[in-house]
């Protein structure tokens, strides 16, 4: 699966604006230029995992949320991904997935 840096940038920008933080302030804390941060938010520049972790720590979001839009703290964690999987398989496989999920649930 290839990373979509435009979506990653949009999520980073939203996390930044949700914290009422300017690009200037975030760039200062990261010790990078405003132009570099702007390119990341537009998806024009790739971001490595070390830098992503730094940004996530400052913004108080998880790397998982930035990379795939799901937060493990969310009530709906993986629900859309799970629905996509179910919708992409045959009814027979849906029944099998359901039975496996039931067995896992009963083990709790």
C-alpha positions in Angstrom: 0.0 0.0 0.0 1.5 3.3 -1.1 1.3 6.3 1.2 -0.8 9.2 0.1 1.2 12.2 1.3 -1.6 14.6 0.4 -4.0 12.9 2.8 -1.3 12.7 5.5 -0.6 16.4 5.0 -4.3 17.2 5.3 -4.6 15.2 8.5 -1.5 16.9 9.9 -2.9 20.4 9.0 -6.2 19.5 10.6 -4.5 18.3 13.8 -2.4 21.5 13.9 -5.4 23.8 13.4 -7.5 21.8 15.9 -4.8 22.8 18.5 -5.0 26.4 17.3 -1.3 26.2 16.3 0.2 28.2 13.5 2.6 26.8 11.0 5.2 29.2 12.4 4.8 27.9 15.9 5.0 24.2 14.9 7.9 24.9 12.6 9.7 26.6 15.4 9.1 23.7 17.8 10.4 21.2 15.1 13.3 23.4 14.1 12.3 23.4 10.5 11.4 26.1 8.0 7.8 27.2 7.6 8.2 26.4 3.9 9.1 22.8 4.6 6.2 22.4 7.0 3.9 23.9 4.3 5.1 21.5 1.7 4.4 18.6 4.1 0.9 19.8 4.7 0.3 20.1 1.0 1.7 16.6 0.4 4.5 18.0 -1.8 7.2 16.8 0.5 7.6 13.3 2.0 8.0 13.0 5.8 10.0 10.3 7.5 8.8 8.4 10.5 11.1 10.2 13.0 9.7 13.6 11.9 6.2 12.3 11.9 6.6 11.1 15.4 7.9 14.5 16.5 4.9 16.2 14.9 2.4 13.8 16.4 3.9 14.2 19.9 3.6 18.0 19.6 0.1 17.8 18.2 -1.1 15.1 20.6 -2.3 12.7 17.9 -1.1 9.1 17.0 0.9 8.2 14.0 -1.8 5.6 13.2 -4.4 8.4 12.9 -2.2 10.5 10.7 -1.3 7.5 8.4 -4.7 5.8 8.1 -7.2 8.1 9.7 -8.1 5.7 12.5 -7.5 6.1 16.2 -7.4 3.1 18.4 -9.1 5.3 21.1 -12.0 5.9 18.8 -15.3 4.0 19.2 -15.4 3.4 15.5 -11.8 2.2 15.3 -11.5 0.1 12.1 -15.2 0.0 11.4 -15.0 1.5 7.9 -12.0 -0.8 7.1 -13.9 -3.8 8.4 -17.0 -2.9 6.4 -14.8 -2.6 3.2 -13.4 -6.1 3.8 -16.9 -7.5 4.3 -18.3 -5.8 1.2 -15.4 -7.1 -0.9 -15.9 -10.8 -0.2 -18.6 -13.3 -1.1 -21.6 -14.0 1.3 -20.0 -17.3 2.2 -16.8 -15.6 3.3 -18.8 -13.0 5.2 -20.5 -15.8 7.2 -17.1 -17.3 7.9 -15.7 -13.9 9.1 -18.8 -13.5 11.3 -18.4 -16.9 12.8 -14.7 -16.2 13.6 -15.6 -12.9 15.1 -18.2 -14.6 17.3 -15.7 -17.1 18.6 -13.2 -14.3 19.4 -15.9 -12.3 21.2 -16.9 -15.3 23.3 -13.4 -15.8 24.5 -13.5 -12.5 26.4 
